[in-house]
Amino acid sequence: MQLPDLAALSAPYRLVCIAPHLDDAALSLGGVLAAPPASAAPALVITLCTAAPTAAYNAVAREFHGQWDLESDDIVGQRKREDVVAMATLGVDFVWLEVLDAIYRCPAAYHSRETLFAAPQADDPLIPFVAGLFATLRRQLPQAQIAVPLGVGEHVDHLICFAAARQLLGDAAWYYEDIPYALRPGALERRLSALDGRWTSRPMAIDDGLAAKIAAIGAYRSQIGELFGGMAPMASQIRDYAATVAEAGGVAERAWRVAP
């Protein structure tokens, strides 16, 4: 079910997944979202960057649009329609918060891949927005487990979510491995080595949710070519990584937490 806004939050959600972009939840936690424990409360996906841009596109936005092969006058609308299918495939509630993606929000600052995958600008308006979001979640859903990006790949929108969660959520947050960035050799290790504290992992079995995860990722047809090179390579890479993450056979997704 799609919720109109955060004011509509009422269900006792077991898990709230914070997704900077349309596709992050399915890519990184789709198996867990699709396979809840018996009699568990539902899960919720909150996607931040879903607003349609109104200003002229910068160079990196034009580059991405060309790779996505979407109509330039309805880029976000088409991606939202993909997201509706993916969320239905996972069987979760979801809400779009209508913030601009970094390439549209701060086009002068995030104008290239190098500036997009780097430290956020100090005056980025997403920073106070995410802080307000986490304050709302702590007030309205105090019992929910909140999952946020670990920041593998260092996309600015992911890093902003990570930093806010570390500061404001404390032990209430788990940090999921950002797919597809975590699929790159050494990327997860580089990210963990850059973080303070001692981090412990939590593999979560997704044997019952892997097929739905792959189907949900496949709903984002505009992204598959750029991220994986096609549907078949996507399914293969997702399966292989899930098998690598599992500690005792089967398939899993993994989240991280700072050890006390």
TORLOGU-713174 format. One record per residue (C-alpha): residue number from 1; residue in three letters; z, y, x. Coordinates in pm, whole numbers, plus 50000, padded with zeros to 5 digits. Example, Ala and Ser with C-alpha at 12.3 -4.5 7.8 and 13.67 -1.06 7.14 Angstrom:
residues 2
+-----+-----+-------+-------+-------+
:   k :   r :    up : north :  east :
+-----+-----+-------+-------+-------+
:   1 : ALA : 50780 : 49550 : 51230 :
:   2 : SER : 50714 : 49894 : 51367 :
+-----+-----+-------+-------+-------+
END
This chain:
residues 260
+-----+-----+-------+-------+-------+
:   k :   r :    up : north :  east :
+-----+-----+-------+-------+-------+
:   1 : MET : 50000 : 50000 : 50000 :
:   2 : GLN : 49917 : 50349 : 50124 :
:   3 : LEU : 50197 : 50601 : 50096 :
:   4 : PRO : 50105 : 50967 : 50033 :
:   5 : ASP : 50356 : 51108 : 50282 :
:   6 : LEU : 50695 : 51050 : 50442 :
:   7 : ALA : 50875 : 51175 : 50132 :
:   8 : ALA : 50764 : 50853 : 49963 :
:   9 : LEU : 50964 : 50634 : 50204 :
:  10 : SER : 51202 : 50419 : 50005 :
:  11 : ALA : 51150 : 50052 : 50084 :
:  12 : PRO : 51398 : 49882 : 50321 :
:  13 : TYR : 51137 : 49836 : 50593 :
:  14 : ARG : 51222 : 49576 : 50857 :
:  15 : LEU : 50980 : 49726 : 51108 :
:  16 : VAL : 50819 : 50068 : 51146 :
:  17 : CYS : 50527 : 50083 : 51390 :
:  18 : ILE : 50437 : 50427 : 51523 :
:  19 : ALA : 50064 : 50436 : 51595 :
:  20 : PRO : 49924 : 50745 : 51766 :
:  21 : HIS : 49573 : 50658 : 51647 :
:  22 : LEU : 49386 : 50457 : 51389 :
:  23 : ASP : 49370 : 50105 : 51544 :
:  24 : ASP : 49678 : 50117 : 51773 :
:  25 : ALA : 49901 : 49918 : 51537 :
:  26 : ALA : 49652 : 49636 : 51485 :
:  27 : LEU : 49563 : 49620 : 51854 :
:  28 : SER : 49916 : 49611 : 51985 :
:  29 : LEU : 50140 : 49464 : 51711 :
:  30 : GLY : 49897 : 49320 : 51457 :
:  31 : GLY : 50030 : 48967 : 51493 :
:  32 : VAL : 50392 : 49064 : 51431 :
:  33 : LEU : 50295 : 49291 : 51143 :
:  34 : ALA : 50089 : 49017 : 50979 :
:  35 : ALA : 50346 : 48738 : 51013 :
:  36 : PRO : 50686 : 48858 : 50888 :
:  37 : PRO : 50980 : 48615 : 50884 :
:  38 : ALA : 51047 : 48441 : 50555 :
:  39 : SER : 51207 : 48672 : 50296 :
:  40 : ALA : 51184 : 48968 : 50535 :
:  41 : ALA : 51146 : 49325 : 50416 :
:  42 : PRO : 50795 : 49472 : 50449 :
:  43 : ALA : 50659 : 49652 : 50753 :
:  44 : LEU : 50528 : 50007 : 50770 :
:  45 : VAL : 50263 : 50160 : 50997 :
:  46 : ILE : 50282 : 50535 : 51053 :
:  47 : THR : 49963 : 50671 : 51209 :
:  48 : LEU : 49983 : 51020 : 51353 :
:  49 : CYS : 49636 : 51142 : 51450 :
:  50 : THR : 49432 : 51119 : 51131 :
:  51 : ALA : 49330 : 51479 : 51055 :
:  52 : ALA : 48966 : 51580 : 51044 :
:  53 : PRO : 48868 : 51836 : 51309 :
:  54 : THR : 48725 : 52171 : 51204 :
:  55 : ALA : 48650 : 52333 : 51541 :
:  56 : ALA : 48355 : 52259 : 51770 :
:  57 : TYR : 48380 : 51935 : 51967 :
:  58 : ASN : 48447 : 51943 : 52341 :
:  59 : ALA : 48262 : 51731 : 52595 :
:  60 : VAL : 48490 : 51427 : 52584 :
:  61 : ALA : 48491 : 51426 : 52203 :
:  62 : ARG : 48111 : 51422 : 52202 :
:  63 : GLU : 48119 : 51140 : 52456 :
:  64 : PHE : 48350 : 50929 : 52238 :
:  65 : HIS : 48152 : 51001 : 51924 :
:  66 : GLY : 47837 : 50877 : 52091 :
:  67 : GLN : 48007 : 50553 : 52186 :
:  68 : TRP : 48148 : 50507 : 51835 :
:  69 : ASP : 47805 : 50561 : 51671 :
:  70 : LEU : 47958 : 50743 : 51373 :
:  71 : GLU : 47819 : 51030 : 51169 :
:  72 : SER : 47938 : 51352 : 51335 :
:  73 : ASP : 48025 : 51524 : 51007 :
:  74 : ASP : 48266 : 51249 : 50895 :
:  75 : ILE : 48408 : 51090 : 51209 :
:  76 : VAL : 48768 : 51067 : 51088 :
:  77 : GLY : 48672 : 50974 : 50732 :
:  78 : GLN : 48479 : 50672 : 50855 :
:  79 : ARG : 48763 : 50568 : 51083 :
:  80 : LYS : 49009 : 50596 : 50795 :
:  81 : ARG : 48798 : 50364 : 50584 :
:  82 : GLU : 48814 : 50111 : 50868 :
:  83 : ASP : 49191 : 50155 : 50879 :
:  84 : VAL : 49232 : 50085 : 50506 :
:  85 : VAL : 49061 : 49748 : 50554 :
:  86 : ALA : 49269 : 49669 : 50863 :
:  87 : MET : 49601 : 49753 : 50696 :
:  88 : ALA : 49510 : 49540 : 50394 :
:  89 : THR : 49426 : 49253 : 50629 :
:  90 : LEU : 49769 : 49283 : 50791 :
:  91 : GLY : 49942 : 49320 : 50454 :
:  92 : VAL : 50150 : 49626 : 50547 :
:  93 : ASP : 50233 : 49962 : 50395 :
:  94 : PHE : 50091 : 50259 : 50581 :
:  95 : VAL : 50089 : 50637 : 50588 :
:  96 : TRP : 49864 : 50889 : 50763 :
:  97 : LEU : 50038 : 51201 : 50895 :
:  98 : GLU : 49721 : 51410 : 50937 :
:  99 : VAL : 49777 : 51544 : 51289 :
: 100 : LEU : 49473 : 51614 : 51503 :
: 101 : ASP : 49386 : 51377 : 51786 :
: 102 : ALA : 49439 : 51525 : 52133 :
: 103 : ILE : 49066 : 51585 : 52188 :
: 104 : TYR : 49056 : 51796 : 51870 :
: 105 : ARG : 49412 : 51937 : 51883 :
: 106 : CYS : 49393 : 52089 : 52232 :
: 107 : PRO : 49022 : 52078 : 52321 :
: 108 : ALA : 49055 : 52322 : 52610 :
: 109 : ALA : 49335 : 52120 : 52771 :
: 110 : TYR : 49215 : 51764 : 52700 :
: 111 : HIS : 48848 : 51810 : 52784 :
: 112 : SER : 48779 : 51502 : 52999 :
: 113 : ARG : 48899 : 51147 : 53045 :
: 114 : GLU : 49099 : 51261 : 53345 :
: 115 : THR : 49292 : 51521 : 53141 :
: 116 : LEU : 49324 : 51293 : 52838 :
: 117 : PHE : 49486 : 51012 : 53034 :
: 118 : ALA : 49748 : 51218 : 53214 :
: 119 : ALA : 50069 : 51411 : 53154 :
: 120 : PRO : 50070 : 51603 : 52825 :
: 121 : GLN : 50055 : 51981 : 52814 :
: 122 : ALA : 50403 : 52130 : 52777 :
: 123 : ASP : 50297 : 52336 : 52475 :
: 124 : ASP : 50120 : 52051 : 52294 :
: 125 : PRO : 50213 : 52085 : 51924 :
: 126 : LEU : 50239 : 51707 : 51889 :
: 127 : ILE : 50562 : 51715 : 52093 :
: 128 : PRO : 50779 : 51896 : 51834 :
: 129 : PHE : 50599 : 51716 : 51552 :
: 130 : VAL : 50696 : 51373 : 51685 :
: 131 : ALA : 51053 : 51489 : 51743 :
: 132 : GLY : 51072 : 51590 : 51378 :
: 133 : LEU : 50922 : 51258 : 51270 :
: 134 : PHE : 51184 : 51056 : 51456 :
: 135 : ALA : 51463 : 51268 : 51310 :
: 136 : THR : 51325 : 51193 : 50963 :
: 137 : LEU : 51306 : 50820 : 51030 :
: 138 : ARG : 51662 : 50803 : 51158 :
: 139 : ARG : 51776 : 50976 : 50841 :
: 140 : GLN : 51562 : 50792 : 50585 :
: 141 : LEU : 51531 : 50446 : 50743 :
: 142 : PRO : 51845 : 50402 : 50954 :
: 143 : GLN : 51827 : 50021 : 50955 :
: 144 : ALA : 51460 : 49987 : 51048 :
: 145 : GLN : 51345 : 49859 : 51384 :
: 146 : ILE : 51110 : 50125 : 51524 :
: 147 : ALA : 50827 : 50028 : 51758 :
: 148 : VAL : 50653 : 50291 : 51970 :
: 149 : PRO : 50396 : 50282 : 52251 :
: 150 : LEU : 50515 : 50199 : 52600 :
: 151 : GLY : 50248 : 50430 : 52737 :
: 152 : VAL : 50038 : 50180 : 52930 :
: 153 : GLY : 49712 : 50359 : 53009 :
: 154 : GLU : 49885 : 50700 : 52993 :
: 155 : HIS : 49693 : 50847 : 52699 :
: 156 : VAL : 49865 : 51179 : 52624 :
: 157 : ASP : 49932 : 51093 : 52258 :
: 158 : HIS : 50098 : 50766 : 52359 :
: 159 : LEU : 50304 : 50936 : 52630 :
: 160 : ILE : 50431 : 51198 : 52384 :
: 161 : CYS : 50551 : 50925 : 52146 :
: 162 : PHE : 50716 : 50734 : 52429 :
: 163 : ALA : 50900 : 51039 : 52566 :
: 164 : ALA : 51029 : 51144 : 52224 :
: 165 : ALA : 51153 : 50793 : 52147 :
: 166 : ARG : 51337 : 50765 : 52477 :
: 167 : GLN : 51510 : 51096 : 52411 :
: 168 : LEU : 51582 : 51068 : 52039 :
: 169 : LEU : 51593 : 50705 : 51926 :
: 170 : GLY : 51798 : 50536 : 52195 :
: 171 : ASP : 51855 : 50167 : 52124 :
: 172 : ALA : 51674 : 50190 : 51790 :
: 173 : ALA : 51334 : 50170 : 51958 :
: 174 : TRP : 51128 : 49891 : 52107 :
: 175 : TYR : 50822 : 49980 : 52315 :
: 176 : TYR : 50506 : 49779 : 52255 :
: 177 : GLU : 50240 : 49708 : 52512 :
: 178 : ASP : 49945 : 49937 : 52445 :
: 179 : ILE : 49631 : 49730 : 52393 :
: 180 : PRO : 49359 : 49746 : 52524 :
: 181 : TYR : 49508 : 49923 : 52827 :
: 182 : ALA : 49757 : 49642 : 52895 :
: 183 : LEU : 49466 : 49399 : 52926 :
: 184 : ARG : 49360 : 49567 : 53250 :
: 185 : PRO : 49494 : 49392 : 53560 :
: 186 : GLY : 49797 : 49571 : 53699 :
: 187 : ALA : 49815 : 49837 : 53427 :
: 188 : LEU : 50140 : 49713 : 53271 :
: 189 : GLU : 50308 : 49671 : 53609 :
: 190 : ARG : 50208 : 50024 : 53715 :
: 191 : ARG : 50352 : 50169 : 53398 :
: 192 : LEU : 50682 : 49981 : 53428 :
: 193 : SER : 50719 : 50080 : 53791 :
: 194 : ALA : 50688 : 50446 : 53695 :
: 195 : LEU : 50974 : 50430 : 53443 :
: 196 : ASP : 51343 : 50487 : 53501 :
: 197 : GLY : 51592 : 50214 : 53415 :
: 198 : ARG : 51575 : 49837 : 53408 :
: 199 : TRP : 51336 : 49715 : 53140 :
: 200 : THR : 51359 : 49378 : 52965 :
: 201 : SER : 51086 : 49210 : 52766 :
: 202 : ARG : 51091 : 49052 : 52423 :
: 203 : PRO : 50803 : 48812 : 52350 :
: 204 : MET : 50745 : 48770 : 51975 :
: 205 : ALA : 50559 : 48463 : 51856 :
: 206 : ILE : 50247 : 48537 : 51652 :
: 207 : ASP : 50108 : 48188 : 51598 :
: 208 : ASP : 50095 : 48259 : 51224 :
: 209 : GLY : 49958 : 48611 : 51264 :
: 210 : LEU : 49694 : 48590 : 51537 :
: 211 : ALA : 49399 : 48525 : 51306 :
: 212 : ALA : 49492 : 48821 : 51086 :
: 213 : LYS : 49537 : 49039 : 51395 :
: 214 : ILE : 49189 : 48957 : 51521 :
: 215 : ALA : 49042 : 49016 : 51176 :
: 216 : ALA : 49221 : 49350 : 51146 :
: 217 : ILE : 49100 : 49465 : 51489 :
: 218 : GLY : 48751 : 49363 : 51384 :
: 219 : ALA : 48772 : 49603 : 51090 :
: 220 : TYR : 48751 : 49892 : 51340 :
: 221 : ARG : 48383 : 49833 : 51397 :
: 222 : SER : 48328 : 50176 : 51551 :
: 223 : GLN : 48570 : 50095 : 51834 :
: 224 : ILE : 48482 : 49736 : 51924 :
: 225 : GLY : 48186 : 49813 : 52147 :
: 226 : GLU : 48364 : 50071 : 52360 :
: 227 : LEU : 48692 : 49880 : 52387 :
: 228 : PHE : 48571 : 49520 : 52424 :
: 229 : GLY : 48193 : 49504 : 52436 :
: 230 : GLY : 48160 : 49319 : 52106 :
: 231 : MET : 48343 : 49108 : 51850 :
: 232 : ALA : 48334 : 48780 : 52042 :
: 233 : PRO : 48472 : 48930 : 52367 :
: 234 : MET : 48740 : 49108 : 52162 :
: 235 : ALA : 48860 : 48787 : 52001 :
: 236 : SER : 48857 : 48605 : 52334 :
: 237 : GLN : 49050 : 48877 : 52519 :
: 238 : ILE : 49310 : 48910 : 52245 :
: 239 : ARG : 49367 : 48533 : 52229 :
: 240 : ASP : 49386 : 48498 : 52606 :
: 241 : TYR : 49637 : 48780 : 52647 :
: 242 : ALA : 49851 : 48652 : 52361 :
: 243 : ALA : 49866 : 48312 : 52530 :
: 244 : THR : 49962 : 48474 : 52861 :
: 245 : VAL : 50245 : 48672 : 52700 :
: 246 : ALA : 50402 : 48369 : 52530 :
: 247 : GLU : 50678 : 48216 : 52740 :
: 248 : ALA : 50695 : 47870 : 52584 :
: 249 : GLY : 50344 : 47795 : 52465 :
: 250 : GLY : 50167 : 47932 : 52164 :
: 251 : VAL : 50074 : 48299 : 52139 :
: 252 : ALA : 50284 : 48615 : 52135 :
: 253 : GLU : 50303 : 48991 : 52151 :
: 254 : ARG : 50556 : 49163 : 52372 :
: 255 : ALA : 50778 : 49468 : 52345 :
: 256 : TRP : 51010 : 49623 : 52601 :
: 257 : ARG : 51354 : 49782 : 52599 :
: 258 : VAL : 51578 : 49949 : 52854 :
: 259 : ALA : 51858 : 49713 : 52952 :
: 260 : PRO : 52211 : 49848 : 52884 :
+-----+-----+-------+-------+-------+
END
